[in-house]
Amino acid sequence: MKKIGFLSFGHWQPVPGSLTRTAQDALLQSIDLAVAAEEIGIDGAFVRVHHFARQLASPYPLLAAMAARTKTIELGTGVIDMRYENGCYAAEEAAATDLISGGRLQLGVSRGSPETALNGSESFGYVPADGQTDADLAREHTADFLRGLEGHGIAPANPQATGTRALLPLTPQSPGLRQRIWWGSGTRGTATWTAEQGMNLMSSTLLTEDTGVPFGDLQAEQIQLFRDAWATAGWDWEPRVSVSRSILPITTDQDRAYFGNLATRERQDQVGYIDNSIARFGKSYVGEPDKIVEELLGDAAVMAADTLLVTVPNQLGVDYNAHLLETIARDIRPALQ
């Protein structure tokens, strides 16, 4: 069964038409949308993490609050930029939040996406060493994070207090969380690396490479490389794979007022340059539900993944986004199973 989750970028701005005008609005509405999505039968509530922007930036308090208000829905990120994170502290925060949720966290981590700040992680005290790239720094922090989650000894014990010099693990520990960590992968090469590290694959909303094939086909190739590498690595558990899509079904006059003009346009993948490298973005799916179903069935990556994350226009408010999710759950999801 394919899981369906929503992914909110958590935008907030005091501009005309926005129902999410402040940071408090973005946070509280994210919690309320998770509650509404669970009632509808949506499987996951995921949030994007961006620093130095009017978006969600502190995932663990938000995820803990979402966990306290819900019972069954998965809670996750897409993704936490690990350049900004102390791996040990992140492992403690993640474990505590997962325990509050009853084991429902699905944490996406990665190098992160292009951002508004120049070398933003350096302002948090994390400066790449000589010869080290931003990606290297993110992977180094991720390795610390995973070691903490796995319960390895981290710090030597004080023998005067403990009677031993053994290495002490981080606490708390949350059983099973290590197998619910995802890496946000933007290339085929990083998909292979993700499998080798024993992390689930969260295929990025943009791929930082282009071979001339449609976005969905390129992602499907990435997914297959991940699964092949996973089999070679010999992990003894089954990984998960997610892709994200913008899906805007039109069934009401309000839908038509918001997105009707998009439904009549020819929608194609977009190819451009980010961080001095080529990148490919996927198209949006807009229109009547049966038309969207037909297009999604032809999207190789959507069909190859076990989890589909639907990006939501969060500034239109909780009620409207709950309506969109309910339409997707009722009129689109059954055809994708």
Secondary structure, 3 states (H helix, E strand, C coil): CCEEEEEECCCCCCCCCCCCCCHHHHHHHHHHHHHHHHHHCCCEEEECCCCCCCCCCCHHHHHHHHHHHCCCCEEEEEEEEHHHCCHHHHHHHHHHHHHHHCCCEEEEEECCCCCCCCCHHHHCCCCCCCCCCHHHHHHHHHHHHHHHHCCCCCEECCHHHHCCCCEECCCCCCCCHHHHEEEEECCHHHHHHHHHHCCEEEECCEECCCCCCCHHHHHHHHHHHHHHHHHHHCCCCCCCEEEEEEEEECCCHHHHHHHHHHHCCCCCCEEEEECCEEEEECCCEEECHHHHHHHHHCCHHHHHCCEEEEEECHHHCHHHHHHHHHHHHHHHHHHHC
